[in-house]
Amino acid sequence: MKVNFPTNNLDLSTLGEEIASKMSRSFLQKGRIFIETPFLFPSGSYLVISIEPFPGNRFRISDNLQGYEEIGKEEMASSYLSHLRNFAHVSGLSTNGAELFLEVKGEKKLKGAVCALGSNVLRVVQHTYALFEEKRGKLIENILLGRLGNIFGPDKVKKHEKVMGASTHKWKVSALVQHEGSRIIFDTVSNAAVSMAFASTKFTDLASSDHEFYNVAVLDNNKKYGDMINVVSQSASILTVNSNDNDYLNATKMLH
C-alpha cells in the first residue's frame, strides 16, 4: 500500500489544520458556547468548558463542576476542594464552591483562558487522585503489617526492609518475614500499570538473587487489576490483604 506523505509546507499546514480541527468541537446551548477540549480525565471522558458572554465584550469561562463530578468518590471531595482553591490562587483563577472559572475581557483572550482553565482542572483532578491512592496504599500496607505480626509473630516480621536483588540494587519492600527456615518477602502492589510493571521488575530481580526468597505480592481486594497482574505472578505469589491466615502461612508453597 502506497502512502503519500506531505511534501511541502502547504501540505503540512493543511494537515496541521485538519488535525487541530478534530481535537475539539463546540456547540451552543442557552446562550453559551460549550467547548469539548482535548483534556482527558482518568475516567476517559473529555473536559467540556463553557463560555458565557456578557455586555462589554466580557466572558465567563467555567468547568461547570465537571472536575468535581469526575472525582465521584465522597471521601475525595474535601481534598479536591482544598486543592482546587490552592491551584486557583496560584494560577489567578477563581472558585465558586466546587466550580473553577475565570473572567476575561476581549475575544482574543478566550483561547488562552480555555487552555489555562482546562489544564488546571485536569491537574487538580490528577493531584487529588494521586494523593488519594498514596493514602490508600499506606493504609493497605499498615493493614498488611498488622496482619503479618498477628500471623507470624512480631519478632518474625521486619518492616520496610531493604533487600538486595541479583542486580545488587537494594529494593524496599513492605516486610521480610522469617518462617520455618524460609525468608518471605511481602510487598503491596497497587493496580496502576506502572506500579505493576515496577513490582514485576522488583520481584524478578529478587527471585534471581543468590539469596533464596519467596516473593508475595499483596493486592488491595477493592481494586481491579486486569491482566497485568499475570506479569507479576511470574515471579511472585498473589494474595490480597484480606486473604485468610492459612494462605499467608502457606505462602512458600504457592509459588510454582
C-alpha atoms as an extended CHARMM CRD file, in Angstrom:
* protein
*
       256  EXT
         1         1  MET       CA              0.0000000000        0.0000000000        0.0000000000  PROA      1               0.0000000000
         2         2  LYS       CA              1.4470000000        3.3690000000       -1.0520000000  PROA      2               0.0000000000
         3         3  VAL       CA              1.3480000000        6.2090000000        1.4710000000  PROA      3               0.0000000000
         4         4  ASN       CA              1.5690000000        9.8100000000        0.2550000000  PROA      4               0.0000000000
         5         5  PHE       CA              3.4690000000       11.9080000000        2.7680000000  PROA      5               0.0000000000
         6         6  PRO       CA              3.2120000000       15.7270000000        2.8110000000  PROA      6               0.0000000000
         7         7  THR       CA              5.9970000000       17.1400000000        0.6500000000  PROA      7               0.0000000000
         8         8  ASN       CA              5.7910000000       20.8810000000        1.2360000000  PROA      8               0.0000000000
         9         9  ASN       CA              4.8000000000       23.4860000000        3.7960000000  PROA      9               0.0000000000
        10        10  LEU       CA              1.3510000000       23.9420000000        2.2520000000  PROA      10              0.0000000000
        11        11  ASP       CA              0.5900000000       20.2230000000        2.6280000000  PROA      11              0.0000000000
        12        12  LEU       CA              1.8920000000       20.2760000000        6.2100000000  PROA      12              0.0000000000
        13        13  SER       CA             -0.1890000000       23.3300000000        7.0460000000  PROA      13              0.0000000000
        14        14  THR       CA             -3.3230000000       21.6580000000        5.6790000000  PROA      14              0.0000000000
        15        15  LEU       CA             -2.5390000000       18.5050000000        7.6390000000  PROA      15              0.0000000000
        16        16  GLY       CA             -1.9720000000       20.5090000000       10.8180000000  PROA      16              0.0000000000
        17        17  GLU       CA             -5.2700000000       22.3460000000       10.4400000000  PROA      17              0.0000000000
        18        18  GLU       CA             -7.0940000000       19.0760000000        9.8230000000  PROA      18              0.0000000000
        19        19  ILE       CA             -5.6240000000       17.5040000000       12.9810000000  PROA      19              0.0000000000
        20        20  ALA       CA             -6.3360000000       20.6000000000       15.0770000000  PROA      20              0.0000000000
        21        21  SER       CA             -9.9330000000       20.7830000000       13.8600000000  PROA      21              0.0000000000
        22        22  LYS       CA            -10.5550000000       17.2520000000       15.0680000000  PROA      22              0.0000000000
        23        23  MET       CA             -9.0650000000       17.7910000000       18.5380000000  PROA      23              0.0000000000
        24        24  SER       CA            -12.1100000000       19.6430000000       19.8320000000  PROA      24              0.0000000000
        25        25  ARG       CA            -15.6730000000       20.5660000000       18.9330000000  PROA      25              0.0000000000
        26        26  SER       CA            -18.1450000000       23.1770000000       20.0870000000  PROA      26              0.0000000000
        27        27  PHE       CA            -21.8840000000       23.5980000000       20.4060000000  PROA      27              0.0000000000
        28        28  LEU       CA            -24.3100000000       26.2770000000       21.5590000000  PROA      28              0.0000000000
        29        29  GLN       CA            -26.8230000000       25.8810000000       24.3570000000  PROA      29              0.0000000000
        30        30  LYS       CA            -28.8860000000       28.5310000000       26.1390000000  PROA      30              0.0000000000
        31        31  GLY       CA            -26.6860000000       31.3770000000       25.0130000000  PROA      31              0.0000000000
        32        32  ARG       CA            -23.4180000000       29.7290000000       25.9940000000  PROA      32              0.0000000000
        33        33  ILE       CA            -20.6310000000       28.1600000000       23.9560000000  PROA      33              0.0000000000
        34        34  PHE       CA            -19.5060000000       24.7100000000       25.0810000000  PROA      34              0.0000000000
        35        35  ILE       CA            -16.0440000000       23.5280000000       24.0310000000  PROA      35              0.0000000000
        36        36  GLU       CA            -15.2030000000       19.8260000000       24.2060000000  PROA      36              0.0000000000
        37        37  THR       CA            -11.4680000000       20.1020000000       24.8730000000  PROA      37              0.0000000000
        38        38  PRO       CA             -8.7110000000       17.5160000000       24.2960000000  PROA      38              0.0000000000
        39        39  PHE       CA             -8.1700000000       17.3600000000       28.0850000000  PROA      39              0.0000000000
        40        40  LEU       CA             -8.8490000000       13.7500000000       29.0600000000  PROA      40              0.0000000000
        41        41  PHE       CA             -9.8910000000       12.7850000000       32.5860000000  PROA      41              0.0000000000
        42        42  PRO       CA             -8.7950000000        9.4740000000       34.2090000000  PROA      42              0.0000000000
        43        43  SER       CA            -12.3240000000        8.1530000000       33.6100000000  PROA      43              0.0000000000
        44        44  GLY       CA            -11.8550000000        8.5540000000       29.8520000000  PROA      44              0.0000000000
        45        45  SER       CA            -14.2750000000       11.4770000000       29.4360000000  PROA      45              0.0000000000
        46        46  TYR       CA            -13.2380000000       14.8030000000       27.9200000000  PROA      46              0.0000000000
        47        47  LEU       CA            -13.4340000000       18.0900000000       29.7810000000  PROA      47              0.0000000000
        48        48  VAL       CA            -16.1510000000       20.3840000000       28.4240000000  PROA      48              0.0000000000
        49        49  ILE       CA            -15.6930000000       24.0900000000       29.1520000000  PROA      49              0.0000000000
        50        50  SER       CA            -18.4060000000       26.7150000000       28.8040000000  PROA      50              0.0000000000
        51        51  ILE       CA            -18.0160000000       30.3120000000       27.6330000000  PROA      51              0.0000000000
        52        52  GLU       CA            -20.7630000000       32.7270000000       28.6480000000  PROA      52              0.0000000000
        53        53  PRO       CA            -20.7750000000       36.2080000000       27.0410000000  PROA      53              0.0000000000
        54        54  PHE       CA            -21.6500000000       39.3960000000       28.9340000000  PROA      54              0.0000000000
        55        55  PRO       CA            -22.0770000000       43.0360000000       27.8850000000  PROA      55              0.0000000000
        56        56  GLY       CA            -18.8690000000       44.9930000000       27.3590000000  PROA      56              0.0000000000
        57        57  ASN       CA            -17.1400000000       42.1690000000       25.4580000000  PROA      57              0.0000000000
        58        58  ARG       CA            -16.6530000000       40.2360000000       28.6980000000  PROA      58              0.0000000000
        59        59  PHE       CA            -16.7080000000       36.4440000000       29.0040000000  PROA      59              0.0000000000
        60        60  ARG       CA            -17.0050000000       33.9430000000       31.8470000000  PROA      60              0.0000000000
        61        61  ILE       CA            -15.1950000000       30.6170000000       31.2920000000  PROA      61              0.0000000000
        62        62  SER       CA            -16.1960000000       27.7080000000       33.5660000000  PROA      62              0.0000000000
        63        63  ASP       CA            -15.5900000000       23.9890000000       34.1060000000  PROA      63              0.0000000000
        64        64  ASN       CA            -19.2770000000       23.6110000000       35.1100000000  PROA      64              0.0000000000
        65        65  LEU       CA            -18.3080000000       21.4850000000       38.1330000000  PROA      65              0.0000000000
        66        66  GLN       CA            -17.0560000000       18.7300000000       35.8180000000  PROA      66              0.0000000000
        67        67  GLY       CA            -13.7790000000       18.3800000000       37.6990000000  PROA      67              0.0000000000
        68        68  TYR       CA            -15.6380000000       17.8770000000       40.9650000000  PROA      68              0.0000000000
        69        69  GLU       CA            -18.0660000000       15.4190000000       39.3790000000  PROA      69              0.0000000000
        70        70  GLU       CA            -15.1300000000       13.4840000000       37.8890000000  PROA      70              0.0000000000
        71        71  ILE       CA            -13.8290000000       12.7510000000       41.3970000000  PROA      71              0.0000000000
        72        72  GLY       CA            -17.0720000000       10.9780000000       42.2320000000  PROA      72              0.0000000000
        73        73  LYS       CA            -15.8840000000        9.4200000000       45.4960000000  PROA      73              0.0000000000
        74        74  GLU       CA            -17.2040000000       11.1830000000       48.5580000000  PROA      74              0.0000000000
        75        75  GLU       CA            -14.0030000000       10.5360000000       50.5350000000  PROA      75              0.0000000000
        76        76  MET       CA            -12.0170000000       12.5830000000       47.9870000000  PROA      76              0.0000000000
        77        77  ALA       CA            -14.4040000000       15.5450000000       47.7730000000  PROA      77              0.0000000000
        78        78  SER       CA            -12.9220000000       17.6750000000       50.5670000000  PROA      78              0.0000000000
        79        79  SER       CA             -9.4030000000       17.0170000000       49.3040000000  PROA      79              0.0000000000
        80        80  TYR       CA            -10.4130000000       18.1040000000       45.7910000000  PROA      80              0.0000000000
        81        81  LEU       CA            -11.9540000000       21.3470000000       47.0470000000  PROA      81              0.0000000000
        82        82  SER       CA             -8.8470000000       22.1670000000       49.0650000000  PROA      82              0.0000000000
        83        83  HSD       CA             -6.5380000000       21.5620000000       46.0860000000  PROA      83              0.0000000000
        84        84  LEU       CA             -8.9200000000       23.4930000000       43.8240000000  PROA      84              0.0000000000
        85        85  ARG       CA             -8.6360000000       26.6140000000       45.9690000000  PROA      85              0.0000000000
        86        86  ASN       CA             -4.8370000000       26.3170000000       46.1160000000  PROA      86              0.0000000000
        87        87  PHE       CA             -4.4350000000       25.8430000000       42.3620000000  PROA      87              0.0000000000
        88        88  ALA       CA             -6.8590000000       28.6970000000       41.6590000000  PROA      88              0.0000000000
        89        89  HSD       CA             -4.9290000000       31.0640000000       43.9360000000  PROA      89              0.0000000000
        90        90  VAL       CA             -1.5770000000       30.2410000000       42.3290000000  PROA      90              0.0000000000
        91        91  SER       CA             -2.9400000000       30.3540000000       38.7590000000  PROA      91              0.0000000000
        92        92  GLY       CA             -5.0130000000       33.5180000000       39.0800000000  PROA      92              0.0000000000
        93        93  LEU       CA             -8.3160000000       31.6890000000       38.6250000000  PROA      93              0.0000000000
        94        94  SER       CA            -11.4650000000       31.8630000000       40.7470000000  PROA      94              0.0000000000
        95        95  THR       CA            -13.6510000000       29.3380000000       42.5380000000  PROA      95              0.0000000000
        96        96  ASN       CA            -17.3220000000       29.3000000000       43.4280000000  PROA      96              0.0000000000
        97        97  GLY       CA            -17.7910000000       26.2830000000       45.6570000000  PROA      97              0.0000000000
        98        98  ALA       CA            -16.6320000000       23.3690000000       43.5060000000  PROA      98              0.0000000000
        99        99  GLU       CA            -16.6200000000       25.3760000000       40.2710000000  PROA      99              0.0000000000
       100       100  LEU       CA            -13.4000000000       26.6720000000       38.7140000000  PROA      100             0.0000000000
       101       101  PHE       CA            -13.7950000000       29.7130000000       36.4750000000  PROA      101             0.0000000000
       102       102  LEU       CA            -12.2450000000       32.9230000000       35.2400000000  PROA      102             0.0000000000
       103       103  GLU       CA            -13.4840000000       36.0990000000       33.5550000000  PROA      103             0.0000000000
       104       104  VAL       CA            -11.7410000000       37.8490000000       30.6800000000  PROA      104             0.0000000000
       105       105  LYS       CA            -12.3700000000       40.8770000000       28.5230000000  PROA      105             0.0000000000
       106       106  GLY       CA            -11.8590000000       40.5700000000       24.7790000000  PROA      106             0.0000000000
       107       107  GLU       CA            -12.2630000000       37.6780000000       22.3920000000  PROA      107             0.0000000000
       108       108  LYS       CA             -8.5100000000       37.3640000000       21.8040000000  PROA      108             0.0000000000
       109       109  LYS       CA             -8.0370000000       36.1390000000       25.3770000000  PROA      109             0.0000000000
       110       110  LEU       CA            -10.5300000000       33.2830000000       25.0890000000  PROA      110             0.0000000000
       111       111  LYS       CA             -8.1900000000       30.6490000000       23.6340000000  PROA      111             0.0000000000
       112       112  GLY       CA             -5.5910000000       31.1570000000       26.3610000000  PROA      112             0.0000000000
       113       113  ALA       CA             -8.3010000000       31.2560000000       29.0350000000  PROA      113             0.0000000000
       114       114  VAL       CA             -9.8000000000       27.9270000000       27.8990000000  PROA      114             0.0000000000
       115       115  CYS       CA             -6.3360000000       26.3050000000       27.8750000000  PROA      115             0.0000000000
       116       116  ALA       CA             -5.4560000000       27.7020000000       31.3230000000  PROA      116             0.0000000000
       117       117  LEU       CA             -8.7370000000       26.6010000000       32.8730000000  PROA      117             0.0000000000
       118       118  GLY       CA             -8.6370000000       23.1550000000       31.2640000000  PROA      118             0.0000000000
       119       119  SER       CA             -5.0540000000       22.3840000000       32.2630000000  PROA      119             0.0000000000
       120       120  ASN       CA             -5.6850000000       23.4430000000       35.8590000000  PROA      120             0.0000000000
       121       121  VAL       CA             -8.8830000000       21.4000000000       36.2350000000  PROA      121             0.0000000000
       122       122  LEU       CA             -7.0180000000       18.3380000000       34.9600000000  PROA      122             0.0000000000
       123       123  ARG       CA             -4.0730000000       18.9940000000       37.2960000000  PROA      123             0.0000000000
       124       124  VAL       CA             -6.3490000000       19.2880000000       40.3380000000  PROA      124             0.0000000000
       125       125  VAL       CA             -8.1310000000       16.0230000000       39.4710000000  PROA      125             0.0000000000
       126       126  GLN       CA             -4.8550000000       14.1650000000       38.8670000000  PROA      126             0.0000000000
       127       127  HSD       CA             -3.3040000000       15.5760000000       42.0540000000  PROA      127             0.0000000000
       128       128  THR       CA             -6.3260000000       14.5770000000       44.1210000000  PROA      128             0.0000000000
       129       129  TYR       CA             -6.3010000000       11.0410000000       42.6980000000  PROA      129             0.0000000000
       130       130  ALA       CA             -2.5490000000       10.6760000000       43.2720000000  PROA      130             0.0000000000
       131       131  LEU       CA             -2.7550000000       11.7230000000       46.9260000000  PROA      131             0.0000000000
       132       132  PHE       CA             -5.7810000000        9.5060000000       47.5000000000  PROA      132             0.0000000000
       133       133  GLU       CA             -4.0140000000        6.4820000000       46.0060000000  PROA      133             0.0000000000
       134       134  GLU       CA             -0.9030000000        7.2010000000       48.0690000000  PROA      134             0.0000000000
       135       135  LYS       CA             -3.0110000000        7.4190000000       51.2180000000  PROA      135             0.0000000000
       136       136  ARG       CA             -4.8800000000        4.2380000000       50.2800000000  PROA      136             0.0000000000
       137       137  GLY       CA             -1.5680000000        2.4830000000       49.6150000000  PROA      137             0.0000000000
       138       138  LYS       CA             -0.2490000000        3.3710000000       53.0620000000  PROA      138             0.0000000000
       139       139  LEU       CA             -3.4910000000        2.1510000000       54.6420000000  PROA      139             0.0000000000
       140       140  ILE       CA             -3.2440000000       -1.2150000000       52.8290000000  PROA      140             0.0000000000
       141       141  GLU       CA              0.3890000000       -1.5750000000       53.8610000000  PROA      141             0.0000000000
       142       142  ASN       CA             -0.4330000000       -0.8260000000       57.5000000000  PROA      142             0.0000000000
       143       143  ILE       CA             -3.2060000000       -3.4400000000       57.4320000000  PROA      143             0.0000000000
       144       144  LEU       CA             -0.7670000000       -5.9350000000       55.9180000000  PROA      144             0.0000000000
       145       145  LEU       CA              1.9220000000       -5.2750000000       58.5340000000  PROA      145             0.0000000000
       146       146  GLY       CA             -0.6090000000       -5.6830000000       61.3320000000  PROA      146             0.0000000000
       147       147  ARG       CA             -1.7780000000       -8.9940000000       59.8930000000  PROA      147             0.0000000000
       148       148  LEU       CA              1.7710000000      -10.3050000000       59.4260000000  PROA      148             0.0000000000
       149       149  GLY       CA              2.5460000000       -9.5320000000       63.0540000000  PROA      149             0.0000000000
       150       150  ASN       CA             -0.5650000000      -11.3960000000       64.2030000000  PROA      150             0.0000000000
       151       151  ILE       CA              0.0110000000      -14.3950000000       61.9180000000  PROA      151             0.0000000000
       152       152  PHE       CA              3.7660000000      -14.9200000000       62.2130000000  PROA      152             0.0000000000
       153       153  GLY       CA              4.5640000000      -13.0450000000       65.4150000000  PROA      153             0.0000000000
       154       154  PRO       CA              6.0260000000       -9.5170000000       65.6750000000  PROA      154             0.0000000000
       155       155  ASP       CA              9.5810000000      -10.8000000000       66.2010000000  PROA      155             0.0000000000
       156       156  LYS       CA              9.4800000000      -12.6070000000       62.8230000000  PROA      156             0.0000000000
       157       157  VAL       CA              8.4990000000       -9.5110000000       60.8190000000  PROA      157             0.0000000000
       158       158  LYS       CA             10.9830000000       -6.8780000000       59.6340000000  PROA      158             0.0000000000
       159       159  LYS       CA              9.0210000000       -3.8800000000       58.4050000000  PROA      159             0.0000000000
       160       160  HSD       CA             10.0620000000       -1.6580000000       55.4740000000  PROA      160             0.0000000000
       161       161  GLU       CA             13.1430000000       -3.7540000000       54.8590000000  PROA      161             0.0000000000
       162       162  LYS       CA             15.6410000000       -3.1920000000       52.0310000000  PROA      162             0.0000000000
       163       163  VAL       CA             16.5730000000       -6.4190000000       50.2390000000  PROA      163             0.0000000000
       164       164  MET       CA             19.3330000000       -6.8390000000       47.6550000000  PROA      164             0.0000000000
       165       165  GLY       CA             18.4320000000       -8.4260000000       44.3220000000  PROA      165             0.0000000000
       166       166  ALA       CA             20.6220000000      -10.1120000000       41.7080000000  PROA      166             0.0000000000
       167       167  SER       CA             21.4260000000       -6.6910000000       40.2400000000  PROA      167             0.0000000000
       168       168  THR       CA             22.8440000000       -5.6570000000       43.6780000000  PROA      168             0.0000000000
       169       169  HSD       CA             20.1340000000       -2.9910000000       43.8760000000  PROA      169             0.0000000000
       170       170  LYS       CA             18.5080000000       -2.7970000000       47.3110000000  PROA      170             0.0000000000
       171       171  TRP       CA             14.7290000000       -2.9170000000       46.9420000000  PROA      171             0.0000000000
       172       172  LYS       CA             12.4440000000       -1.5050000000       49.6060000000  PROA      172             0.0000000000
       173       173  VAL       CA              9.6890000000       -3.9880000000       50.4830000000  PROA      173             0.0000000000
       174       174  SER       CA              6.7550000000       -3.8310000000       52.8680000000  PROA      174             0.0000000000
       175       175  ALA       CA              8.0910000000       -6.6550000000       55.0530000000  PROA      175             0.0000000000
       176       176  LEU       CA             10.5820000000       -9.5050000000       55.2410000000  PROA      176             0.0000000000
       177       177  VAL       CA              9.2970000000      -12.4590000000       57.2640000000  PROA      177             0.0000000000
       178       178  GLN       CA             11.2800000000      -15.4010000000       58.7160000000  PROA      178             0.0000000000
       179       179  HSD       CA              9.0920000000      -18.5140000000       58.7900000000  PROA      179             0.0000000000
       180       180  GLU       CA             10.0930000000      -22.1410000000       59.2010000000  PROA      180             0.0000000000
       181       181  GLY       CA             13.5850000000      -21.5110000000       57.8850000000  PROA      181             0.0000000000
       182       182  SER       CA             12.3530000000      -19.5480000000       54.8660000000  PROA      182             0.0000000000
       183       183  ARG       CA             12.5130000000      -15.8500000000       54.1080000000  PROA      183             0.0000000000
       184       184  ILE       CA              9.3410000000      -14.4400000000       52.6330000000  PROA      184             0.0000000000
       185       185  ILE       CA              9.0750000000      -11.0050000000       51.0540000000  PROA      185             0.0000000000
       186       186  PHE       CA              5.6400000000       -9.3790000000       51.2790000000  PROA      186             0.0000000000
       187       187  ASP       CA              5.1220000000       -6.2570000000       49.2080000000  PROA      187             0.0000000000
       188       188  THR       CA              1.9440000000       -4.3090000000       48.4340000000  PROA      188             0.0000000000
       189       189  VAL       CA              1.1470000000       -3.5930000000       44.7920000000  PROA      189             0.0000000000
       190       190  SER       CA             -1.3680000000       -1.0250000000       43.5290000000  PROA      190             0.0000000000
       191       191  ASN       CA             -3.4670000000       -1.5320000000       40.3930000000  PROA      191             0.0000000000
       192       192  ALA       CA             -1.7170000000        1.2160000000       38.4290000000  PROA      192             0.0000000000
       193       193  ALA       CA              0.0280000000       -0.2390000000       35.3710000000  PROA      193             0.0000000000
       194       194  VAL       CA              3.3100000000        1.4770000000       36.2470000000  PROA      194             0.0000000000
       195       195  SER       CA              3.1430000000        0.0360000000       39.7780000000  PROA      195             0.0000000000
       196       196  MET       CA              2.6220000000       -3.4990000000       38.4860000000  PROA      196             0.0000000000
       197       197  ALA       CA              5.4650000000       -3.1300000000       35.9730000000  PROA      197             0.0000000000
       198       198  PHE       CA              7.7390000000       -1.8860000000       38.7590000000  PROA      198             0.0000000000
       199       199  ALA       CA              6.6640000000       -4.7630000000       41.0270000000  PROA      199             0.0000000000
       200       200  SER       CA              7.4000000000       -7.2820000000       38.2810000000  PROA      200             0.0000000000
       201       201  THR       CA             10.9120000000       -5.8670000000       37.8360000000  PROA      201             0.0000000000
       202       202  LYS       CA             11.4980000000       -5.9070000000       41.5810000000  PROA      202             0.0000000000
       203       203  PHE       CA             10.2570000000       -9.4710000000       42.1370000000  PROA      203             0.0000000000
       204       204  THR       CA             12.1650000000      -10.8050000000       39.1120000000  PROA      204             0.0000000000
       205       205  ASP       CA             15.4080000000       -9.2830000000       40.3860000000  PROA      205             0.0000000000
       206       206  LEU       CA             14.8230000000      -10.6600000000       43.8860000000  PROA      206             0.0000000000
       207       207  ALA       CA             13.9000000000      -14.1130000000       42.5250000000  PROA      207             0.0000000000
       208       208  SER       CA             17.1710000000      -14.1630000000       40.5600000000  PROA      208             0.0000000000
       209       209  SER       CA             19.2650000000      -13.4160000000       43.6390000000  PROA      209             0.0000000000
       210       210  ASP       CA             21.6600000000      -15.9650000000       45.1300000000  PROA      210             0.0000000000
       211       211  HSD       CA             19.7760000000      -15.4930000000       48.3850000000  PROA      211             0.0000000000
       212       212  GLU       CA             16.6000000000      -17.5450000000       48.3310000000  PROA      212             0.0000000000
       213       213  PHE       CA             13.4550000000      -15.5110000000       48.8700000000  PROA      213             0.0000000000
       214       214  TYR       CA              9.7890000000      -16.3030000000       48.4400000000  PROA      214             0.0000000000
       215       215  ASN       CA              8.0470000000      -13.3170000000       46.8870000000  PROA      215             0.0000000000
       216       216  VAL       CA              4.4440000000      -12.4610000000       47.7120000000  PROA      216             0.0000000000
       217       217  ALA       CA              2.5850000000       -9.5910000000       46.0440000000  PROA      217             0.0000000000
       218       218  VAL       CA             -0.2520000000       -8.3210000000       48.2300000000  PROA      218             0.0000000000
       219       219  LEU       CA             -3.1600000000       -6.6400000000       46.4480000000  PROA      219             0.0000000000
       220       220  ASP       CA             -5.9370000000       -4.3280000000       47.5500000000  PROA      220             0.0000000000
       221       221  ASN       CA             -9.0310000000       -6.5260000000       47.3620000000  PROA      221             0.0000000000
       222       222  ASN       CA            -11.1700000000       -3.4950000000       46.4370000000  PROA      222             0.0000000000
       223       223  LYS       CA             -9.2780000000       -2.8610000000       43.1820000000  PROA      223             0.0000000000
       224       224  LYS       CA             -9.4460000000       -4.3840000000       39.7160000000  PROA      224             0.0000000000
       225       225  TYR       CA             -6.0050000000       -5.3040000000       38.4130000000  PROA      225             0.0000000000
       226       226  GLY       CA             -6.6110000000       -6.6110000000       34.8970000000  PROA      226             0.0000000000
       227       227  ASP       CA             -4.2980000000       -8.9700000000       33.0480000000  PROA      227             0.0000000000
       228       228  MET       CA             -1.1440000000       -7.0330000000       34.0280000000  PROA      228             0.0000000000
       229       229  ILE       CA             -1.2060000000       -8.9690000000       37.2860000000  PROA      229             0.0000000000
       230       230  ASN       CA             -0.3140000000      -12.0830000000       35.2720000000  PROA      230             0.0000000000
       231       231  VAL       CA              3.0780000000      -10.4880000000       34.6380000000  PROA      231             0.0000000000
       232       232  VAL       CA              3.6370000000      -10.0150000000       38.3750000000  PROA      232             0.0000000000
       233       233  SER       CA              2.5860000000      -13.6110000000       39.0760000000  PROA      233             0.0000000000
       234       234  GLN       CA              5.5320000000      -14.9160000000       37.0190000000  PROA      234             0.0000000000
       235       235  SER       CA              7.8620000000      -14.1360000000       39.9110000000  PROA      235             0.0000000000
       236       236  ALA       CA              5.5820000000      -13.8100000000       42.9480000000  PROA      236             0.0000000000
       237       237  SER       CA              2.6460000000      -15.4900000000       44.6360000000  PROA      237             0.0000000000
       238       238  ILE       CA             -0.5110000000      -13.3730000000       44.6910000000  PROA      238             0.0000000000
       239       239  LEU       CA             -2.5310000000      -12.6650000000       47.8250000000  PROA      239             0.0000000000
       240       240  THR       CA             -4.9630000000       -9.9160000000       48.7790000000  PROA      240             0.0000000000
       241       241  VAL       CA             -4.7670000000       -8.0110000000       52.0220000000  PROA      241             0.0000000000
       242       242  ASN       CA             -7.9260000000       -9.9050000000       53.1020000000  PROA      242             0.0000000000
       243       243  SER       CA             -6.6940000000      -13.4080000000       52.2020000000  PROA      243             0.0000000000
       244       244  ASN       CA             -7.1330000000      -15.8840000000       55.0660000000  PROA      244             0.0000000000
       245       245  ASP       CA             -4.3740000000      -16.6680000000       57.5740000000  PROA      245             0.0000000000
       246       246  ASN       CA             -3.6670000000      -20.1070000000       56.1050000000  PROA      246             0.0000000000
       247       247  ASP       CA             -2.8950000000      -18.5860000000       52.7050000000  PROA      247             0.0000000000
       248       248  TYR       CA             -0.3240000000      -16.3360000000       54.3540000000  PROA      248             0.0000000000
       249       249  LEU       CA              1.1780000000      -19.2200000000       56.3060000000  PROA      249             0.0000000000
       250       250  ASN       CA              1.3860000000      -21.3470000000       53.1500000000  PROA      250             0.0000000000
       251       251  ALA       CA              2.8560000000      -18.5860000000       51.0060000000  PROA      251             0.0000000000
       252       252  THR       CA              6.0730000000      -20.5600000000       50.4130000000  PROA      252             0.0000000000
       253       253  LYS       CA              4.0590000000      -23.4290000000       48.9170000000  PROA      253             0.0000000000
       254       254  MET       CA              2.0760000000      -21.2930000000       46.4960000000  PROA      254             0.0000000000
       255       255  LEU       CA              4.8890000000      -20.2630000000       44.1670000000  PROA      255             0.0000000000
       256       256  HSD       CA              5.1310000000      -22.5260000000       41.1760000000  PROA      256             0.0000000000
